[in-house]
């Protein structure tokens, strides 16, 4: 079979990226540590809460859980087998060798740990309360997912399938996740009962919130856009009282055509009321919009040099 020049170049790029990613650095070691620890938390969530509670959280692991209910085949092994063809089919959509390799490690670690924990955790878990199984299972699963994402990996399964559907059919990533997880949860309703299926939907929601909080931050930062006739006075008070940097953006009023400087700054959630008071005292006619920011990197916040 003849290999085209573009395919050959893609293969060479993959090899270079693979070599660079497998070169040992403390940052790489940290990433793989996060991926493996995240996989451990996901496996604990399955064995302590979700499997005993008969709640499926969607994806390949949920499908493996349903099959295990009828056949008693090992869940971890089925997760690994189910991810293998998806991984081979979708590695090009994972962002290169770095994401592909970390995803392979995450899937392999989760599969292995899920089956190994059977020997250490009782089959009935630690509680028979459905609400506790749902909440703690969802939180633990989400924290594990978030750590895998912070380690620059993905959890395979729905992530890969969602990107394939997005690329081939034009379906958005969020809709693709909704389709794949809904199918698995519905199957769980037929396999177990519909009450457990409804709790499975709550698990998906809770785990999503936990994963977002861990991977992107808890949204404790706020961004502020301030349109004022006293930009210098407002900026000086923000820099003096809050000790936050301010960027002055040039703007023009659409109705009047007049120049309207706009101030932009990032603050913590606790500083919002102070900012409001500063702006009110300087210019009661000012217009201000406050938005959410998942992370703030750079001077006054976490150093950008510590990030990939």
Secondary structure, DSSP 8 states (H G I E B T S, - for coil): ----HHHHHHHHHHHHHHHHHHS--HHHHHHHHHHHHHHHHHHHHIIIIIHHHT---SHHHHHHHHHHHHH---HHHHHHHHHHHHHHHHGGGTTSHHHHHHHHHHHHHHHHHHHHGGGTS-TT-S---HHHHHHHHHHHHHHHHHHHHHTT---STHHHHHHHHHHHH---HHHHHHHHHHHHHHHHHHHS-HHHHHHHHHHHHHHHHHHHHHHH----EEEEEEE-S-HHHHHHHIIIII----EEE--B-TTT--B--EEEEEEEGGGHHHHHHHHHHH-TT-EEEEEEES--BSTTSB-GGG--
